[in-house]
Amino acid sequence: MRTETIEANLIPETRVTSLAAAFLHIGVAGKKPGMTNWMGTSLGESVSVYDLNGELLFYDFPVLSRYGKIVGQVRASASRVTGVPVVSIDLTAPGWNIELAKSKAVEFVKGKYQGEVVGVKLVCYAYPKLGVAVEWKKEGRTQRTIFDITDLSIVPEKIEKGMRGIGAASLYERVAENAVSESLRTFAAYEIIVNDLEERFRIDLSAVKEARQARAIYRTMSNYVIAASYTRILTLCTHSTSHECFNLHKQERVNWCVVATGQMVMDFYRFYYQQNAIAPAMNTGLPPAATTYPGEISGYNNLTNNHFNATLDQYPTFQKVITEIDANRPFDYSYLTHAVACVGYTEQRFCLAGSTPQNSVYLYDPQGIIKWEIWGSSISQPDGFVFLRRT
């Protein structure tokens, strides 16, 4: 996509804040799972996240409790070309310190490369993974080094399709120029909801910062007809005090997202393996190695003693999400270089005239995050699903 197209559709930050606030308050007022204890929360100051092409990509807003504690995050789009105002709502606080990561990345470049640092940015180097991009100069040559935010490992700036776990690429450049007009129409349809809220209640959502103001909005919104929706989340039961059928597992290495996702999915069926046993079964080595789809499928089949059959579907649709979750089956929901476990969805069945149904998926991200992700963004499109079904 051309830089001119991105910049022509950048959203003023005050408007971004309004959009993020609307999604937050609608989720809380609608008692969306994971947000039921967020009454009185508000948005903190945003953090800017850039694409690898240098353009502003997201604004990440911390969600603050009435006591100022970070309980989650709203990730809002910086440009309308993404097709959705809000990409995701994290139900857990980030497990990293951005400023500390930047400081350590700069220190590494200065010490290891003896480089003169000329720029530092927080980037989304491969959705949804964040990194610190350090531009540095040595002997007249400018270079860039990207560090993963979770462990400061160096990220190679290349992606091999189907190799999830490692690699970096511009997200904006993946969006085709001829797809922009449809994204803009979709974005505009979402904005109808926010416009209606602000006009009906004469509220400037971008100015809502204090919990007291937020509570007033919740009381007002109790009289507002929130679009009817249906939510289904897997029954993640506990059979005893000794184990759970499903749990959030963090990836133990930066390239083990598929491995950790597989651990979560197999836990559901009571096949309990440690990640250091799953990785070799899926032919996943140490960084910069990654996991291929064939390796993952072979690992699933072998580790379940062929009682289950793993299959790849690289034509992902929201209807397929519904089919798997309604059948009570968690599955691998993979982006271009990252894998998460999908365990639920919300399907919006009625909405305001002219607006777009706000469908979303409920994801367990092995980076240590549970989140709702809005379906339909041009940035966060899934690359494929890996289903695990009984033979």
Secondary structure, DSSP 8 states (H G I E B T S, - for coil): --HHHHHHTB--HHHHHHHHHHHHHHHHHTT-TT-TT-TT-EE---EEEE-TTSSEEEEEEEEE-TTS-EEEEEEEESBGGGS-SEEEEESS--SS-HHHHHHHHHHHIIIII--EEEEEEEEEEETTEEEEEEEEEETTEEEEEEEETTT--B--S---TT-BTS----SGGGS-GGGHHHHHHHHHHHHHHHHHHHHHHT--GGG--SHHHHHHHHHHHTTS----EEEEE-----SBTTB-S------SSTT-HHHHHHHHHHHHTT----HHHHHHHTT--STT--B-HHHHHHHHHHHTTTSEEEEEESS--HHHHHHHHHTT--EEEE-SS-EEEEEEEEEE----TT-----EEEEEETTTEEEEEETT-SSS---EEEEEEE-
